[in-house]
């Protein structure tokens, strides 16, 4: 969800709208929203975030012929998805997918066979992802909703389609889901657009009312990511506060528990955070704080240091101010194919040791809930879903799971949830997987 790669792709998304012909109007897209009328399976307790591991779900990968009319989004680099030009550092394992879920590429495996990928626009694939969460004991997902993408009807249609698929998948698999707005790329004066989008979800989908929607304190959870970063964002803290108050207090569209995605340095107003005490005033209007830590440490030793110096103090601050705290963990990091000057395997996974150390230290620091970055993020190499150890060969290099089974990080994340809830004891080494 780091979103830097999203911003690189925005001009191409507008181009795709023209390239693939006539697009629906915004009113037509909104009119397709429907309340959930399907089955709901009993599963995780969606009344609270406590004891939960929730994944970030990008849902932004599309392919020609998938019905989205967006072409290769978040696969391509500068409009090209071919050997030597792509944006992903991991290759998805599509071996379990049916033929209609696989999309052929110009990449080839070592044996000369065609390499295929998936599309997040495909209902069957999204439902399959939520079944994986169920199978491995992962509680659910925050569905990323990039505010800038919802401004164009074609991209809004994709966002709405993915959200409705995730809602169905969560209900059918007994998982939890919630909406997470990412403000990256918004300009000053555009917060109103986010409010209007939320209104459309409440009116059209009745979002927050189905059994699978995540609640805390008796209210549906809505996350807003990207508040207080010092990376030149144009929207203001005052606008962010206005959005929070709307989600909490509006007579028709409010009544929500609001979670904020903030910088690592939010409490001390340094590092990646704006040096403005006003940030604390804005954060105090919300209910849950979730600092973004992807790339902020790179080894088990630095994880331990971060937990001692940052997580513990963050949790104490939240306890004093009667707020909840949601730390972020990630399995590793790599975005070489997106940023060619970045090294491949920039933060190694160490066969799960790096991720496991974060679960252990977060638990020991006092965390009661965890955000797992990310379920399906192949662009930045943080994906935990099934990725192959036999990616295509040729001009573009790809990471593997170091010979571990393609479902290993799904399994390890499930074990992290058990550790969080006290069902297993913390250990220095990751638990040994039964054969």
C-alpha positions, 0 to 999 in steps of 0.5 A: 500500500505504500502507494508510490507505485500507484502514482507512477501509473496514474497517467497510464490509467487515463490513457487506458480509458481512451485506448479501450473505447467508451467508458461508463459515466460515473452515475452509471458506475454508482448505479451498479452498486447493490446491497449484499443479498448472498449467504454469510458463513459463521467465522471470525468475530467481526465485532472487534479488531482485538486479536485479529490479523488483518491484511492489506488487500490491494486488488489493483491488478488487471489484464486485457480481456478481464472486463475491466478495460484497464489493460495491464495495470500494476503489472506494466512499467511505463505502459509495457508488460513484457520481458525487461519491462514490468513492475512486479518483483514476485510472480503469482502462483496460478497453478490452482486457478481455473483456465478462465482466471489465467491471463497469458503474458509474453513472459516464458518459463524456463521450459518455454511455457507461457507464463500466466497471471491473474486479475483482481477484477475476476470474481472467482479469483477474489473469492478464492483469495478469501478462501485462502485466508479462511484456510490458513486462519487469517482474519480478513482484509482492509480493502484498499480504495485509492481516492485518486482512482475513484475520480475516473469512472473506469477506475471507479468501476474497478474499485467498486467491482473489487470491493463487492467481490471482497464483500462476497468473499468475506461473507462466504469464507467467514472472514472480516473486511473493511474499507481503507481509503488511501489519500495519496495523490489527492490535491488540496480541496479534494477531500470532498470527493472522498466523502462523496464516494463514501456516501455512494457506498453507504447508499448503494452497497449499504456498506458496513451492514453485512455480517462480514464487515469489521466493527469495533466498539459497536461501529463499522471500521473505516480506515484513512491512510496517508495523514501527516506524511512529510512527502509533499502531500497537497491536502492539509491536516485541516482537510483530514480532520474534516474527513474524520469528523464526517465519518464519525459524526455525520447524521446519515453517513457517520457513526464509524470507528475511524482508523488512521494510517500515519507515518512511523514518526507520528508521535515524535513528529520526526522521521517521515512525519510532518513536524507539526503538533497539529498532527496530534490534534487530528489523530486524537479525533480518531479511534485507532492509530496504525503507523506505516513501517514498511522499509523502516527496519530491515533485520530481526535485530532492527525489529527488536530495536524498533519495538523497544524504542517505538512500538512500546512508546506508541502503545503507551501514548495510545493507552493514555489517550484511550486509543487503539494501536495497530502495528504494521508488519511485512515479510520483506521488500523489493521493487527493483522492476518498478524502480530499476535503481533499487536492488532486487531483494532489498529487505530479504525475507530470510525464509520467514525469520524477518516476518516472524520476528515482527510478530514476536516483538509486536506481541511482547510490546503489547500489541493486541491486533496486527496489520499484515502488509500485504496480501497481494502486493507484488510490486513492492515484494510484500505479498504473502499470498501464493507466489511461485518459485519458478517465475519466468526467465529472461530480461526481468529478474524475479524473487522466489519464496526461497524454495519454501511452499508457495503458501508458506507466508499464508501459513506463517501469517496464520501462525502469527495470529495464533501467537497474537492471541496467546494460542502458541508461545513466542519463539526466536525461530519461526514455528516448524511447519507440520509435514 
